Amino acid sequence: MARQADHNERRKLFAAAALAVISREGLEGLTMREVAKEAGFTTGALTHYFQSKDEVLIAASEAGADVVRPEMDDAATGASARAALRELLYTVLPTSAAMKAQWRFWIAFWERAAHSPQVQRVMRERYFEYTNRVATVIRRSQEQGETPREIDAERAAREIIALIDGIGVQVMIGSRKFTSAVQREYVDGLLDLRLGPMPPAETARTATR
């Protein structure tokens, strides 16, 4: 049992190292040698756990998701689902150095997914999870009377995520127009446009009875 735990911990260590390398240097900087060096091991030790760069990249994507998921989960639990949705989306915006590093990795992952069926499959799984998370909060807002019930929650989630992706790309290519405040304003504006303005609190409470 201890041996399996050590194996898993070593894989996590290499995955975190790969995430750091890609976030710092991009996909072109991802080599088995560089990842092993980042983790403090030999290349031979790394290849004992991963047979290819794509396997390392996929493990790094899980390491990145493990960082973001808890923050998204915390944001999604607010009493008002619409407010929770807004906070959830704020957590993935590239408004901090840490999230910009995540976005550098995500963009590298997208690029590799265009050429690798293995990475593409994992990318689709990540988006399915992401879409389902957002759609679930939208449905909760419908149950609370904060969002019209006739709206297709899954379609709305896909549209919102597409906007977030667009914001992320604009920020990462150096657009100075997308300050942290502007990013949040775009999210707020889209939520009002796509889901309708937030009803007064009393109206929302009445709709749920």
C-alpha positions as a LaTeX table, in Angstrom:
\begin{tabular}{lrrr}
\hline
Residue & $x$ (\AA) & $y$ (\AA) & $z$ (\AA) \\
\hline
Met1 & 0.00 & 0.00 & 0.00 \\
Ala2 & 2.83 & 2.36 & 0.92 \\
Arg3 & 4.57 & 1.56 & $-2.37$ \\
Gln4 & 1.44 & 2.53 & $-4.34$ \\
Ala5 & 1.16 & 5.75 & $-2.34$ \\
Asp6 & 4.79 & 6.57 & $-3.13$ \\
His7 & 4.14 & 5.86 & $-6.82$ \\
Asn8 & 1.15 & 8.22 & $-6.87$ \\
Glu9 & 3.04 & 10.94 & $-5.01$ \\
Arg10 & 5.94 & 10.72 & $-7.46$ \\
Arg11 & 3.57 & 11.04 & $-10.41$ \\
Lys12 & 1.96 & 14.09 & $-8.80$ \\
Leu13 & 5.40 & 15.61 & $-8.26$ \\
Phe14 & 6.32 & 15.19 & $-11.91$ \\
Ala15 & 2.92 & 16.49 & $-13.02$ \\
Ala16 & 3.34 & 19.63 & $-10.92$ \\
Ala17 & 6.82 & 20.09 & $-12.37$ \\
Ala18 & 5.46 & 19.79 & $-15.91$ \\
Leu19 & 2.76 & 22.33 & $-15.11$ \\
Ala20 & 5.40 & 24.76 & $-13.84$ \\
Val21 & 7.58 & 24.28 & $-16.93$ \\
Ile22 & 4.73 & 24.85 & $-19.38$ \\
Ser23 & 3.36 & 27.82 & $-17.44$ \\
Arg24 & 6.80 & 29.39 & $-17.53$ \\
Glu25 & 8.13 & 28.40 & $-20.96$ \\
Gly26 & 5.15 & 27.23 & $-23.02$ \\
Leu27 & 4.72 & 23.93 & $-24.82$ \\
Glu28 & 8.02 & 24.31 & $-26.66$ \\
Gly29 & 9.80 & 24.21 & $-23.30$ \\
Leu30 & 8.22 & 20.89 & $-22.34$ \\
Thr31 & 10.92 & 18.25 & $-22.59$ \\
Met32 & 11.33 & 15.14 & $-20.50$ \\
Arg33 & 14.72 & 16.43 & $-19.41$ \\
Glu34 & 13.38 & 19.82 & $-18.32$ \\
Val35 & 10.48 & 18.30 & $-16.37$ \\
Ala36 & 12.81 & 15.88 & $-14.61$ \\
Lys37 & 15.16 & 18.73 & $-13.77$ \\
Glu38 & 12.28 & 20.85 & $-12.42$ \\
Ala39 & 11.22 & 17.96 & $-10.17$ \\
Gly40 & 14.78 & 17.30 & $-9.01$ \\
Phe41 & 15.14 & 13.86 & $-10.61$ \\
Thr42 & 16.87 & 12.25 & $-13.56$ \\
Thr43 & 15.21 & 11.82 & $-16.93$ \\
Gly44 & 15.32 & 8.07 & $-16.35$ \\
Ala45 & 13.25 & 8.45 & $-13.20$ \\
Leu46 & 10.63 & 10.43 & $-15.11$ \\
Thr47 & 10.37 & 7.91 & $-17.94$ \\
His48 & 9.68 & 5.21 & $-15.37$ \\
Tyr49 & 6.31 & 6.91 & $-14.76$ \\
Phe50 & 5.54 & 8.51 & $-18.15$ \\
Gln51 & 6.25 & 7.08 & $-21.58$ \\
Ser52 & 5.64 & 10.22 & $-23.66$ \\
Lys53 & 5.33 & 13.98 & $-23.51$ \\
Asp54 & 1.58 & 13.67 & $-24.07$ \\
Glu55 & 1.27 & 11.53 & $-20.94$ \\
Val56 & 3.19 & 14.17 & $-19.00$ \\
Leu57 & 1.00 & 16.91 & $-20.47$ \\
Ile58 & $-2.20$ & 15.10 & $-19.48$ \\
Ala59 & $-0.92$ & 14.57 & $-15.94$ \\
Ala60 & $-0.03$ & 18.26 & $-15.76$ \\
Ser61 & $-3.57$ & 19.16 & $-16.87$ \\
Glu62 & $-4.94$ & 17.20 & $-13.92$ \\
Ala63 & $-2.53$ & 18.98 & $-11.58$ \\
Gly64 & $-3.80$ & 22.31 & $-12.91$ \\
Ala65 & $-7.42$ & 21.22 & $-12.52$ \\
Asp66 & $-6.72$ & 20.19 & $-8.92$ \\
Val67 & $-5.67$ & 23.77 & $-8.20$ \\
Val68 & $-8.73$ & 25.40 & $-9.77$ \\
Arg69 & $-11.48$ & 22.93 & $-8.80$ \\
Pro70 & $-11.58$ & 23.73 & $-5.05$ \\
Glu71 & $-11.84$ & 27.45 & $-5.76$ \\
Met72 & $-14.65$ & 26.87 & $-8.23$ \\
Asp73 & $-16.42$ & 24.58 & $-5.78$ \\
Asp74 & $-16.20$ & 27.17 & $-3.00$ \\
Ala75 & $-17.46$ & 29.93 & $-5.29$ \\
Ala76 & $-20.39$ & 27.81 & $-6.51$ \\
Thr77 & $-21.89$ & 27.26 & $-3.04$ \\
Gly78 & $-23.19$ & 30.77 & $-2.35$ \\
Ala79 & $-26.77$ & 31.16 & $-1.16$ \\
Ser80 & $-27.72$ & 33.09 & $-4.32$ \\
Ala81 & $-26.98$ & 30.89 & $-7.31$ \\
Arg82 & $-26.61$ & 33.86 & $-9.68$ \\
Ala83 & $-24.10$ & 35.48 & $-7.36$ \\
Ala84 & $-22.36$ & 32.11 & $-7.01$ \\
Leu85 & $-22.20$ & 31.76 & $-10.79$ \\
Arg86 & $-20.60$ & 35.17 & $-11.10$ \\
Glu87 & $-18.00$ & 34.34 & $-8.45$ \\
Leu88 & $-17.32$ & 30.94 & $-10.04$ \\
Leu89 & $-16.55$ & 32.61 & $-13.37$ \\
Tyr90 & $-14.41$ & 35.25 & $-11.69$ \\
Thr91 & $-12.17$ & 32.50 & $-10.29$ \\
Val92 & $-11.08$ & 31.36 & $-13.77$ \\
Leu93 & $-10.41$ & 34.82 & $-15.22$ \\
Pro94 & $-6.72$ & 35.66 & $-15.77$ \\
Thr95 & $-6.77$ & 38.48 & $-13.23$ \\
Ser96 & $-3.81$ & 37.30 & $-11.14$ \\
Ala97 & $-0.28$ & 36.06 & $-11.80$ \\
Ala98 & $-1.29$ & 32.57 & $-10.68$ \\
Met99 & $-4.26$ & 32.40 & $-13.05$ \\
Lys100 & $-2.25$ & 33.83 & $-15.94$ \\
Ala101 & 0.18 & 30.96 & $-15.41$ \\
Gln102 & $-2.77$ & 28.56 & $-15.56$ \\
Trp103 & $-3.94$ & 30.17 & $-18.79$ \\
Arg104 & $-0.48$ & 29.80 & $-20.36$ \\
Phe105 & $-0.77$ & 26.10 & $-19.64$ \\
Trp106 & $-4.35$ & 25.83 & $-20.91$ \\
Ile107 & $-3.43$ & 27.49 & $-24.21$ \\
Ala108 & $-0.52$ & 25.06 & $-24.62$ \\
Phe109 & $-2.90$ & 22.19 & $-23.89$ \\
Trp110 & $-5.35$ & 23.46 & $-26.52$ \\
Glu111 & $-2.56$ & 23.63 & $-29.08$ \\
Arg112 & $-1.46$ & 20.06 & $-28.44$ \\
Ala113 & $-5.07$ & 18.82 & $-28.46$ \\
Ala114 & $-5.35$ & 19.94 & $-32.08$ \\
His115 & $-2.73$ & 17.33 & $-33.02$ \\
Ser116 & $-3.00$ & 14.55 & $-30.44$ \\
Pro117 & $-6.16$ & 12.39 & $-30.18$ \\
Gln118 & $-5.08$ & 11.36 & $-26.68$ \\
Val119 & $-4.82$ & 14.94 & $-25.46$ \\
Gln120 & $-7.94$ & 15.93 & $-27.40$ \\
Arg121 & $-9.97$ & 13.30 & $-25.55$ \\
Val122 & $-8.83$ & 14.65 & $-22.18$ \\
Met123 & $-9.57$ & 18.20 & $-23.29$ \\
Arg124 & $-13.14$ & 17.21 & $-24.20$ \\
Glu125 & $-13.53$ & 15.61 & $-20.77$ \\
Arg126 & $-12.30$ & 18.80 & $-19.09$ \\
Tyr127 & $-14.79$ & 20.91 & $-21.02$ \\
Phe128 & $-17.61$ & 18.49 & $-20.24$ \\
Glu129 & $-16.82$ & 18.83 & $-16.54$ \\
Tyr130 & $-16.52$ & 22.63 & $-16.80$ \\
Thr131 & $-19.78$ & 22.98 & $-18.76$ \\
Asn132 & $-21.65$ & 20.73 & $-16.38$ \\
Arg133 & $-20.40$ & 22.71 & $-13.39$ \\
Val134 & $-21.60$ & 26.02 & $-14.85$ \\
Ala135 & $-24.90$ & 24.56 & $-16.08$ \\
Thr136 & $-25.63$ & 23.09 & $-12.65$ \\
Val137 & $-25.35$ & 26.52 & $-11.03$ \\
Ile138 & $-27.54$ & 28.04 & $-13.75$ \\
Arg139 & $-30.21$ & 25.41 & $-13.05$ \\
Arg140 & $-30.01$ & 26.21 & $-9.35$ \\
Ser141 & $-30.55$ & 29.88 & $-10.19$ \\
Gln142 & $-33.63$ & 28.87 & $-12.20$ \\
Glu143 & $-34.98$ & 26.95 & $-9.21$ \\
Gln144 & $-34.43$ & 30.04 & $-7.08$ \\
Gly145 & $-36.33$ & 32.26 & $-9.52$ \\
Glu146 & $-33.21$ & 34.25 & $-10.43$ \\
Thr147 & $-33.11$ & 33.02 & $-14.04$ \\
Pro148 & $-36.01$ & 32.26 & $-16.43$ \\
Arg149 & $-36.80$ & 28.54 & $-16.51$ \\
Glu150 & $-37.18$ & 28.48 & $-20.31$ \\
Ile151 & $-33.45$ & 29.13 & $-20.79$ \\
Asp152 & $-31.43$ & 26.09 & $-21.87$ \\
Ala153 & $-28.89$ & 25.90 & $-19.05$ \\
Glu154 & $-26.37$ & 23.77 & $-20.92$ \\
Arg155 & $-26.40$ & 25.96 & $-24.03$ \\
Ala156 & $-26.06$ & 29.08 & $-21.89$ \\
Ala157 & $-23.14$ & 27.48 & $-20.07$ \\
Arg158 & $-21.35$ & 26.77 & $-23.36$ \\
Glu159 & $-21.86$ & 30.36 & $-24.51$ \\
Ile160 & $-20.56$ & 31.77 & $-21.22$ \\
Ile161 & $-17.51$ & 29.51 & $-21.30$ \\
Ala162 & $-16.79$ & 30.59 & $-24.87$ \\
Leu163 & $-16.70$ & 34.21 & $-23.68$ \\
Ile164 & $-14.36$ & 33.31 & $-20.83$ \\
Asp165 & $-12.04$ & 31.57 & $-23.29$ \\
Gly166 & $-12.07$ & 34.65 & $-25.50$ \\
Ile167 & $-11.22$ & 36.92 & $-22.60$ \\
Gly168 & $-8.37$ & 34.62 & $-21.60$ \\
Val169 & $-6.87$ & 34.64 & $-25.09$ \\
Gln170 & $-7.10$ & 38.44 & $-25.31$ \\
Val171 & $-5.31$ & 38.85 & $-22.00$ \\
Met172 & $-2.60$ & 36.33 & $-22.86$ \\
Ile173 & $-1.78$ & 38.02 & $-26.17$ \\
Gly174 & $-1.17$ & 41.20 & $-24.26$ \\
Ser175 & $-4.32$ & 43.25 & $-24.81$ \\
Arg176 & $-4.19$ & 46.12 & $-22.35$ \\
Lys177 & $-7.91$ & 46.77 & $-22.70$ \\
Phe178 & $-8.78$ & 43.68 & $-20.68$ \\
Thr179 & $-7.92$ & 44.85 & $-17.20$ \\
Ser180 & $-9.16$ & 42.81 & $-14.25$ \\
Ala181 & $-12.08$ & 45.21 & $-13.83$ \\
Val182 & $-13.01$ & 45.03 & $-17.51$ \\
Gln183 & $-12.89$ & 41.23 & $-17.46$ \\
Arg184 & $-15.39$ & 41.15 & $-14.61$ \\
Glu185 & $-17.59$ & 43.73 & $-16.34$ \\
Tyr186 & $-17.74$ & 41.51 & $-19.43$ \\
Val187 & $-18.81$ & 38.56 & $-17.30$ \\
Asp188 & $-21.46$ & 40.64 & $-15.53$ \\
Gly189 & $-22.76$ & 42.00 & $-18.82$ \\
Leu190 & $-23.01$ & 38.59 & $-20.45$ \\
Leu191 & $-24.84$ & 37.09 & $-17.47$ \\
Asp192 & $-27.41$ & 39.89 & $-17.57$ \\
Leu193 & $-27.74$ & 39.63 & $-21.34$ \\
Arg194 & $-27.94$ & 35.84 & $-21.53$ \\
Leu195 & $-29.77$ & 35.01 & $-18.29$ \\
Gly196 & $-31.71$ & 38.24 & $-17.80$ \\
Pro197 & $-31.14$ & 40.83 & $-15.10$ \\
Met198 & $-31.28$ & 39.67 & $-11.51$ \\
Pro199 & $-34.84$ & 40.06 & $-10.18$ \\
Pro200 & $-35.43$ & 41.84 & $-6.87$ \\
Ala201 & $-34.81$ & 39.54 & $-3.91$ \\
Glu202 & $-38.47$ & 39.42 & $-2.93$ \\
Thr203 & $-39.53$ & 38.48 & $-6.46$ \\
Ala204 & $-36.99$ & 35.63 & $-6.55$ \\
Arg205 & $-38.19$ & 34.30 & $-3.20$ \\
Thr206 & $-41.80$ & 34.33 & $-4.37$ \\
Ala207 & $-40.91$ & 32.45 & $-7.56$ \\
Thr208 & $-39.51$ & 29.53 & $-5.61$ \\
Arg209 & $-42.65$ & 28.99 & $-3.52$ \\
\hline
\end{tabular}
